[in-house]
């Protein structure tokens, strides 16, 4: 048996937020476009205010627009 720690909800949130910011940079999105996506998809003005589902939807949107998630 291993003593591998289970990732917490906070860890999962941080990984999702990191993916969103990596995708933003990789896709070359300016701040206005990025915030428009966050608002349109998640209904909030900041990625930190997104729900878990909202973060997943934003990541899916980024993938659909050409970002390749190398760490699914």
C-alpha positions, 0 to 999 in steps of 0.5 A: 500500500502506498501513502500517496496523498489524494489531491484536494479540491483546492489542488484540482482548482489550482490545476484547472486555473493553471491550464486556463492561463497556460491556454490563454498564453498559448493561444495568444489571447489578449486580456480583453478577449480572454475576459470575454471568454470567461464572462461568456462561458462562466458568467464571471469576470475572473477565472478565480470566480469560476465554478468547477464546471465553469473552469471545465467549460473554459478549458473545453472551449480553449481545446476546441479553439486549438489549444492542446492539453498535454496533461489531461 
